[in-house]
Amino acid sequence: MLRISCWILTGLFPISLLIFSCNGQAQSPSTTEPEPVSETKIPKYYELSDAVRCAFLDQDGIMWFGTNNEGLYRLEDSVFTQYTVEDGLCSNYISCIEADDRGDLWFGTDAGLCRYNGQTFTPVPIPWDGNEDLWGPGMNANLVLCLLNDQKGLLWLGTWGNGVHRFDPRRETDTGTYEFSSYLQDQGSLYEDSLHRNVIQSMLEDREGNIWLTSMSHGGVSRYDGKTFTQFTMEDGLSDDMVFSCLEDHEGNIWLGMLGNRAGTLQKYDGRSFTEFREVDGLCSRNIINMFEDRTGKLWLGSGRGELCIYNPNAAGELKFSAFTNADGKTFNKIRFITEDASGNIWFGGNYGQLYHYDGHTLNDFTQKGS
């Protein structure tokens, strides 16, 4: 039986309960503090490494959240339920979440893949190239950074240094394994030991069925049309070849967010050419680690180094970028996720246990406070 730890939505959350969601207006919202839960608990002070890595809205309207070190949380009927390795979870580090066509949930962890069928968690081995510890302790090719369920029902997983793999979750062998196809292991920079370490940080499938994959190890961006991969590099117009995030907007444009260590910045690709947006244009930070488009067509840009930023393409004049603030003018930094729930409310959060819910008017702060 699963060990259950529940937290009411109107109460304080464990810090790693950071959730990814985003939707709302660019206006300065009011901020309300939720009433604490009635149970007695020891407050915890969260640090930089305490963060929610990802969030996912499943087919039943349930939100799932993956954290750095507190496992997994499920939000249903305003109640959070926690799952950890003590409940069978494969790892307490959850970096990404996806569902297959059957409704099973898949979690990317620092120990590989984990499947949840609604009752049990099952570890799933993924391919290795003999260099599991490419980057050293805590940064190895076991780490699954992103997941994508494509239109054909195939699951793609991007890894930390071992390229991307694809498999059919409907074709499980008697031993609980799957047949994987592996790609892009030989792209990006060669390191001192003459090995590639292609880090696939994010993925998307566009409206035409192309798969876009971004590389953080100087591999630029790759587009797969079902037969061949086309690579985009700085020679093709990228401002950098270390690309952290990607998004397709409602008009079919592909947006790319760079790591920002060098000249990289926010770029839009319209199918023909790249358009750059820089700080001189109002961009809050060149470091863009996640993006979300809300129902009004605004882009929300999360950064590990700058402020949560909104890009409004319909704004008059040159003031298209603006930092998101609350009623007191507070800005929000180190935002690791932005997404929305079934009601269209925006959730965002990040390091230090940040967790906020925004309904377009009021910003609710669910970050756990020490006393």
Kinemage of the C-alpha trace (Angstrom):
@kinemage 1
@onewidth
@group {chain A} dominant
@subgroup {mainchain}
@vectorlist {calphas} color= white
{ca met a 1} P 0.000 0.000 0.000
{ca leu a 2} L 1.207 3.481 -0.830
{ca arg a 3} L 2.291 5.757 1.978
{ca ile a 4} L 0.226 8.905 1.546
{ca ser a 5} L 1.079 12.396 2.679
{ca cys a 6} L -1.713 14.840 1.879
{ca trp a 7} L -1.669 18.622 1.761
{ca ile a 8} L -4.742 20.706 1.137
{ca leu a 9} L -4.440 23.238 -1.698
{ca thr a 10} L -5.361 26.061 0.641
{ca gly a 11} L -2.450 25.179 2.903
{ca leu a 12} L 1.316 25.412 2.792
{ca phe a 13} L 3.159 22.982 0.529
{ca pro a 14} L 6.368 21.094 1.002
{ca ile a 15} L 8.899 23.139 -0.896
{ca ser a 16} L 9.690 20.688 -3.551
{ca leu a 17} L 6.057 20.790 -4.484
{ca leu a 18} L 6.870 23.245 -7.217
{ca ile a 19} L 4.406 23.027 -10.050
{ca phe a 20} L 4.604 23.863 -13.710
{ca ser a 21} L 1.706 25.807 -15.168
{ca cys a 22} L 1.065 29.102 -16.824
{ca asn a 23} L -1.925 31.139 -17.989
{ca gly a 24} L -3.219 34.606 -17.343
{ca gln a 25} L -2.779 38.304 -17.903
{ca ala a 26} L 0.282 40.492 -17.839
{ca gln a 27} L -1.330 42.876 -15.335
{ca ser a 28} L 0.101 43.114 -11.828
{ca pro a 29} L -1.941 40.702 -9.731
{ca ser a 30} L -2.808 40.956 -6.086
{ca thr a 31} L -1.166 38.413 -3.820
{ca thr a 32} L -2.900 36.394 -1.137
{ca glu a 33} L -1.339 34.164 1.489
{ca pro a 34} L -3.124 30.816 1.935
{ca glu a 35} L -4.103 29.819 5.464
{ca pro a 36} L -1.791 27.168 6.946
{ca val a 37} L -3.028 23.626 7.365
{ca ser a 38} L -4.233 22.781 10.822
{ca glu a 39} L -1.792 19.904 11.441
{ca thr a 40} L 1.413 20.627 13.340
{ca lys a 41} L 4.610 20.185 11.358
{ca ile a 42} L 8.199 21.291 11.525
{ca pro a 43} L 8.834 24.068 9.010
{ca lys a 44} L 11.594 23.478 6.509
{ca tyr a 45} L 13.796 26.108 4.969
{ca tyr a 46} L 14.451 25.354 1.340
{ca glu a 47} L 17.638 26.023 -0.541
{ca leu a 48} L 18.575 26.617 -4.166
{ca ser a 49} L 18.577 22.895 -4.962
{ca asp a 50} L 15.042 22.395 -3.631
{ca ala a 51} L 12.878 22.671 -6.700
{ca val a 52} L 10.074 21.137 -8.682
{ca arg a 53} L 11.440 20.015 -11.998
{ca cys a 54} L 8.251 19.416 -13.969
{ca ala a 55} L 4.462 19.163 -14.028
{ca phe a 56} L 1.902 17.287 -16.088
{ca leu a 57} L -1.880 17.447 -16.547
{ca asp a 58} L -3.259 13.962 -17.202
{ca gln a 59} L -6.362 12.902 -19.135
{ca asp a 60} L -8.469 12.946 -15.960
{ca gly a 61} L -7.573 16.528 -15.079
{ca ile a 62} L -5.143 15.478 -12.333
{ca met a 63} L -1.920 17.444 -11.984
{ca trp a 64} L 1.353 15.647 -11.290
{ca phe a 65} L 4.539 17.341 -10.095
{ca gly a 66} L 8.102 16.061 -10.063
{ca thr a 67} L 10.641 17.401 -7.599
{ca asn a 68} L 14.385 17.426 -7.088
{ca asn a 69} L 14.429 15.375 -3.915
{ca glu a 70} L 10.935 14.845 -2.510
{ca gly a 71} L 9.621 12.528 -5.178
{ca leu a 72} L 6.261 12.939 -6.877
{ca tyr a 73} L 3.063 14.778 -5.976
{ca arg a 74} L -0.462 14.323 -7.318
{ca leu a 75} L -3.004 17.152 -7.084
{ca glu a 76} L -6.624 15.997 -7.178
{ca asp a 77} L -9.673 17.757 -5.698
{ca ser a 78} L -7.437 20.354 -4.042
{ca val a 79} L -5.442 17.688 -2.180
{ca phe a 80} L -1.778 16.848 -2.740
{ca thr a 81} L -0.610 13.257 -2.301
{ca gln a 82} L 3.093 12.480 -2.107
{ca tyr a 83} L 4.888 9.398 -3.508
{ca thr a 84} L 8.525 8.564 -2.795
{ca val a 85} L 10.879 5.609 -3.161
{ca glu a 86} L 9.257 4.225 -0.005
{ca asp a 87} L 6.089 3.819 -2.071
{ca gly a 88} L 7.897 2.138 -4.945
{ca leu a 89} L 8.833 5.259 -6.923
{ca cys a 90} L 12.016 4.561 -8.885
{ca ser a 91} L 13.769 7.723 -7.684
{ca asn a 92} L 12.934 10.827 -5.683
{ca tyr a 93} L 14.418 12.950 -8.489
{ca ile a 94} L 11.771 13.471 -11.194
{ca ser a 95} L 12.832 15.612 -14.147
{ca cys a 96} L 9.931 15.132 -16.592
{ca ile a 97} L 6.494 13.489 -16.892
{ca glu a 98} L 4.527 12.187 -19.882
{ca ala a 99} L 1.576 9.851 -20.541
{ca asp a 100} L 1.271 7.219 -23.241
{ca asp a 101} L -1.850 6.527 -25.288
{ca arg a 102} L -3.080 3.992 -22.724
{ca gly a 103} L -2.946 6.555 -19.928
{ca asp a 104} L 0.089 5.098 -18.155
{ca leu a 105} L 2.412 7.752 -16.763
{ca trp a 106} L 6.129 7.835 -17.507
{ca phe a 107} L 8.681 9.642 -15.367
{ca gly a 108} L 12.200 10.670 -16.331
{ca thr a 109} L 14.525 10.300 -13.359
{ca asp a 110} L 18.223 10.363 -12.550
{ca ala a 111} L 18.073 6.559 -12.635
{ca gly a 112} L 16.385 6.225 -16.020
{ca leu a 113} L 12.719 5.673 -16.862
{ca cys a 114} L 9.880 4.831 -14.490
{ca arg a 115} L 6.369 3.721 -15.510
{ca tyr a 116} L 3.214 4.062 -13.392
{ca asn a 117} L 0.084 2.131 -14.393
{ca gly a 118} L -2.090 3.637 -11.678
{ca gln a 119} L -1.120 1.008 -9.115
{ca thr a 120} L 2.584 0.256 -9.272
{ca phe a 121} L 5.824 1.956 -10.311
{ca thr a 122} L 8.140 -0.034 -12.573
{ca pro a 123} L 11.730 0.863 -13.557
{ca val a 124} L 12.397 0.524 -17.301
{ca pro a 125} L 15.981 0.004 -18.537
{ca ile a 126} L 17.102 2.338 -21.326
{ca pro a 127} L 20.032 1.938 -23.769
{ca trp a 128} L 23.605 2.647 -22.711
{ca asp a 129} L 26.690 3.207 -24.782
{ca gly a 130} L 29.121 1.949 -22.146
{ca asn a 131} L 29.643 5.415 -20.681
{ca glu a 132} L 26.970 5.762 -18.045
{ca asp a 133} L 29.055 8.213 -16.011
{ca leu a 134} L 29.948 10.546 -18.855
{ca trp a 135} L 29.858 13.659 -16.705
{ca gly a 136} L 30.830 12.356 -13.288
{ca pro a 137} L 28.762 11.683 -10.147
{ca gly a 138} L 25.191 12.980 -10.276
{ca met a 139} L 25.438 13.952 -13.935
{ca asn a 140} L 25.251 10.761 -15.962
{ca ala a 141} L 23.561 9.362 -19.030
{ca asn a 142} L 20.968 7.691 -16.787
{ca leu a 143} L 19.339 11.083 -16.371
{ca val a 144} L 16.257 11.491 -18.588
{ca leu a 145} L 15.703 15.215 -19.144
{ca cys a 146} L 12.597 15.305 -21.341
{ca leu a 147} L 9.805 13.046 -22.620
{ca leu a 148} L 7.463 13.290 -25.598
{ca asn a 149} L 4.522 11.137 -26.721
{ca asp a 150} L 4.227 11.693 -30.474
{ca gln a 151} L 1.189 11.427 -32.747
{ca lys a 152} L 2.044 7.807 -33.532
{ca gly a 153} L 2.032 6.845 -29.869
{ca leu a 154} L 5.819 6.499 -29.691
{ca leu a 155} L 7.694 7.815 -26.664
{ca trp a 156} L 10.867 9.879 -27.100
{ca leu a 157} L 13.313 10.492 -24.266
{ca gly a 158} L 16.190 12.954 -24.225
{ca thr a 159} L 19.138 12.139 -21.995
{ca trp a 160} L 22.011 13.862 -20.270
{ca gly a 161} L 24.790 13.067 -22.712
{ca asn a 162} L 23.456 9.958 -24.479
{ca gly a 163} L 21.347 11.589 -27.192
{ca val a 164} L 17.711 10.642 -27.713
{ca his a 165} L 15.909 7.296 -27.705
{ca arg a 166} L 12.501 6.267 -29.051
{ca phe a 167} L 10.330 3.229 -28.321
{ca asp a 168} L 6.755 1.926 -28.544
{ca pro a 169} L 5.297 1.624 -25.010
{ca arg a 170} L 2.624 -0.756 -26.346
{ca arg a 171} L 5.231 -3.361 -27.263
{ca glu a 172} L 6.576 -4.651 -23.990
{ca thr a 173} L 8.482 -7.939 -23.971
{ca asp a 174} L 7.842 -10.744 -21.511
{ca thr a 175} L 10.806 -9.519 -19.494
{ca gly a 176} L 9.428 -5.974 -19.206
{ca thr a 177} L 11.848 -4.415 -21.677
{ca tyr a 178} L 11.347 -2.443 -24.875
{ca glu a 179} L 13.062 -2.143 -28.232
{ca phe a 180} L 14.694 1.277 -28.487
{ca ser a 181} L 15.921 3.234 -31.478
{ca ser a 182} L 18.743 5.671 -30.653
{ca tyr a 183} L 19.669 8.907 -32.407
{ca leu a 184} L 21.971 11.936 -32.230
{ca gln a 185} L 24.635 10.352 -30.027
{ca asp a 186} L 27.342 11.693 -32.328
{ca gln a 187} L 26.267 15.332 -32.498
{ca gly a 188} L 27.651 18.244 -30.556
{ca ser a 189} L 31.164 18.847 -29.320
{ca leu a 190} L 33.858 16.247 -28.890
{ca tyr a 191} L 35.269 16.395 -25.389
{ca glu a 192} L 38.789 15.784 -24.103
{ca asp a 193} L 38.324 12.008 -24.132
{ca ser a 194} L 37.145 12.180 -27.783
{ca leu a 195} L 33.556 11.291 -26.820
{ca his a 196} L 30.337 13.081 -27.712
{ca arg a 197} L 27.986 13.983 -24.894
{ca asn a 198} L 24.855 15.162 -26.646
{ca val a 199} L 22.513 16.545 -23.975
{ca ile a 200} L 18.926 16.683 -25.283
{ca gln a 201} L 17.307 19.254 -23.006
{ca ser a 202} L 13.857 19.719 -24.604
{ca met a 203} L 11.589 18.387 -27.362
{ca leu a 204} L 8.347 19.210 -29.140
{ca glu a 205} L 6.216 17.859 -31.971
{ca asp a 206} L 4.939 20.555 -34.325
{ca arg a 207} L 1.582 20.630 -36.091
{ca glu a 208} L 3.084 18.923 -39.141
{ca gly a 209} L 4.397 16.010 -37.100
{ca asn a 210} L 8.052 17.057 -37.090
{ca ile a 211} L 10.007 16.339 -33.905
{ca trp a 212} L 12.271 19.176 -32.722
{ca leu a 213} L 15.112 18.420 -30.307
{ca thr a 214} L 17.390 20.946 -28.641
{ca ser a 215} L 20.974 20.249 -27.600
{ca met a 216} L 22.840 21.787 -24.683
{ca ser a 217} L 26.216 20.396 -25.724
{ca his a 218} L 26.805 22.468 -28.857
{ca gly a 219} L 24.515 20.379 -31.048
{ca gly a 220} L 22.136 23.200 -31.951
{ca val a 221} L 18.625 22.102 -32.933
{ca ser a 222} L 17.599 18.981 -34.853
{ca arg a 223} L 14.314 18.455 -36.711
{ca tyr a 224} L 13.106 14.942 -37.550
{ca asp a 225} L 10.526 14.581 -40.335
{ca gly a 226} L 9.984 10.862 -39.855
{ca lys a 227} L 12.840 9.861 -42.138
{ca thr a 228} L 15.788 12.179 -41.716
{ca phe a 229} L 17.229 14.670 -39.226
{ca thr a 230} L 17.965 18.246 -40.280
{ca gln a 231} L 20.409 20.069 -38.034
{ca phe a 232} L 20.307 23.828 -37.442
{ca thr a 233} L 23.538 25.436 -36.273
{ca met a 234} L 24.898 28.938 -35.852
{ca glu a 235} L 25.745 28.903 -39.555
{ca asp a 236} L 22.005 28.566 -40.220
{ca gly a 237} L 21.107 31.561 -38.052
{ca leu a 238} L 21.054 30.255 -34.469
{ca ser a 239} L 22.432 32.789 -32.003
{ca asp a 240} L 24.029 29.923 -30.063
{ca asp a 241} L 24.332 26.141 -30.368
{ca met a 242} L 23.480 25.537 -26.696
{ca val a 243} L 19.659 25.531 -26.756
{ca phe a 244} L 17.748 25.003 -23.516
{ca ser a 245} L 14.029 25.237 -24.378
{ca cys a 246} L 11.594 25.145 -27.299
{ca leu a 247} L 7.937 25.913 -27.995
{ca glu a 248} L 5.542 26.073 -30.945
{ca asp a 249} L 3.071 28.973 -30.770
{ca his a 250} L -0.501 29.084 -32.088
{ca glu a 251} L 0.712 30.444 -35.429
{ca gly a 252} L 3.163 27.595 -35.959
{ca asn a 253} L 6.320 29.560 -35.145
{ca ile a 254} L 9.083 27.677 -33.320
{ca trp a 255} L 10.572 29.558 -30.367
{ca leu a 256} L 14.009 28.672 -29.021
{ca gly a 257} L 15.404 29.714 -25.646
{ca met a 258} L 19.178 29.674 -25.233
{ca leu a 259} L 21.403 28.930 -22.273
{ca gly a 260} L 22.627 32.515 -22.579
{ca asn a 261} L 26.246 31.973 -21.572
{ca arg a 262} L 27.473 33.550 -24.776
{ca ala a 263} L 25.625 35.547 -27.432
{ca gly a 264} L 22.602 33.252 -27.295
{ca thr a 265} L 19.173 34.787 -26.848
{ca leu a 266} L 15.470 34.215 -27.569
{ca gln a 267} L 14.755 33.360 -31.210
{ca lys a 268} L 11.675 32.766 -33.357
{ca tyr a 269} L 11.786 30.545 -36.442
{ca asp a 270} L 8.973 31.054 -38.958
{ca gly a 271} L 10.021 28.248 -41.270
{ca arg a 272} L 12.301 30.465 -43.316
{ca ser a 273} L 14.502 32.543 -41.034
{ca phe a 274} L 15.353 33.281 -37.405
{ca thr a 275} L 14.365 36.492 -35.610
{ca glu a 276} L 16.312 37.464 -32.484
{ca phe a 277} L 15.026 39.195 -29.363
{ca arg a 278} L 17.622 40.664 -27.005
{ca glu a 279} L 17.782 42.693 -23.823
{ca val a 280} L 17.920 45.853 -25.900
{ca asp a 281} L 14.448 44.828 -27.139
{ca gly a 282} L 13.219 44.500 -23.556
{ca leu a 283} L 13.950 40.788 -23.002
{ca cys a 284} L 14.383 40.198 -19.263
{ca ser a 285} L 17.201 37.637 -19.584
{ca arg a 286} L 19.055 35.725 -22.299
{ca asn a 287} L 18.904 32.600 -20.138
{ca ile a 288} L 15.522 31.016 -20.971
{ca ile a 289} L 14.979 27.567 -19.471
{ca asn a 290} L 11.237 27.162 -20.076
{ca met a 291} L 8.472 28.753 -22.138
{ca phe a 292} L 4.681 28.666 -22.183
{ca glu a 293} L 2.016 30.273 -24.382
{ca asp a 294} L -1.210 31.190 -22.588
{ca arg a 295} L -4.708 31.342 -24.049
{ca thr a 296} L -4.331 35.009 -24.975
{ca gly a 297} L -1.242 34.369 -27.094
{ca lys a 298} L 1.263 35.771 -24.588
{ca leu a 299} L 4.542 33.941 -24.072
{ca trp a 300} L 5.798 33.349 -20.547
{ca leu a 301} L 9.556 32.972 -20.246
{ca gly a 302} L 11.159 31.380 -17.188
{ca ser a 303} L 14.816 31.970 -16.383
{ca gly a 304} L 17.392 30.532 -14.036
{ca arg a 305} L 19.179 33.886 -13.886
{ca gly a 306} L 16.605 36.587 -14.534
{ca glu a 307} L 12.992 37.522 -13.940
{ca leu a 308} L 9.872 35.723 -15.077
{ca cys a 309} L 9.086 37.590 -18.275
{ca ile a 310} L 6.008 37.989 -20.483
{ca tyr a 311} L 6.163 38.674 -24.194
{ca asn a 312} L 2.989 40.233 -25.588
{ca pro a 313} L 3.195 40.314 -29.396
{ca asn a 314} L 0.126 42.577 -29.574
{ca ala a 315} L 1.435 45.253 -27.219
{ca ala a 316} L 1.498 48.761 -28.623
{ca gly a 317} L 4.852 50.355 -29.320
{ca glu a 318} L 8.083 48.711 -28.227
{ca leu a 319} L 6.938 47.587 -24.758
{ca lys a 320} L 6.307 43.990 -25.728
{ca phe a 321} L 8.402 42.440 -22.912
{ca ser a 322} L 7.605 42.976 -19.241
{ca ala a 323} L 8.568 41.302 -15.997
{ca phe a 324} L 5.652 39.595 -14.247
{ca thr a 325} L 5.013 41.256 -10.889
{ca asn a 326} L 2.552 41.032 -8.028
{ca ala a 327} L 0.609 43.986 -6.652
{ca asp a 328} L 3.631 45.046 -4.578
{ca gly a 329} L 5.931 45.059 -7.592
{ca lys a 330} L 7.721 41.846 -6.599
{ca thr a 331} L 9.347 39.956 -9.479
{ca phe a 332} L 9.986 36.220 -9.655
{ca asn a 333} L 13.377 34.675 -10.348
{ca lys a 334} L 14.679 31.143 -10.907
{ca ile a 335} L 11.376 29.922 -12.312
{ca arg a 336} L 11.799 26.349 -13.527
{ca phe a 337} L 8.313 25.619 -14.824
{ca ile a 338} L 5.250 27.335 -16.242
{ca thr a 339} L 2.052 25.508 -17.216
{ca glu a 340} L -1.704 25.552 -16.737
{ca asp a 341} L -4.293 23.302 -15.135
{ca ala a 342} L -7.589 22.027 -16.528
{ca ser a 343} L -9.336 25.300 -15.600
{ca gly a 344} L -6.784 27.424 -17.441
{ca asn a 345} L -5.116 28.733 -14.282
{ca ile a 346} L -1.392 29.314 -14.445
{ca trp a 347} L 0.992 27.649 -12.050
{ca phe a 348} L 4.648 28.549 -11.867
{ca gly a 349} L 7.469 27.843 -9.470
{ca gly a 350} L 11.110 27.020 -9.124
{ca asn a 351} L 14.059 27.004 -6.776
{ca tyr a 352} L 13.816 27.755 -3.062
{ca gly a 353} L 10.387 26.129 -2.963
{ca gln a 354} L 8.558 28.759 -4.973
{ca leu a 355} L 5.022 27.801 -5.934
{ca tyr a 356} L 2.370 30.194 -7.230
{ca his a 357} L -1.130 29.900 -8.653
{ca tyr a 358} L -2.498 32.680 -10.884
{ca asp a 359} L -6.092 32.875 -12.126
{ca gly a 360} L -5.580 35.972 -14.243
{ca his a 361} L -6.343 38.366 -11.394
{ca thr a 362} L -5.091 36.993 -8.084
{ca leu a 363} L -1.720 35.445 -7.369
{ca asn a 364} L -1.789 32.853 -4.583
{ca asp a 365} L 1.483 32.054 -2.857
{ca phe a 366} L 1.819 28.401 -1.859
{ca thr a 367} L 5.503 28.533 -1.004
{ca gln a 368} L 6.157 26.960 2.352
{ca lys a 369} L 7.332 29.510 4.899
{ca gly a 370} L 9.573 28.794 7.868
{ca ser a 371} L 8.816 30.456 11.185
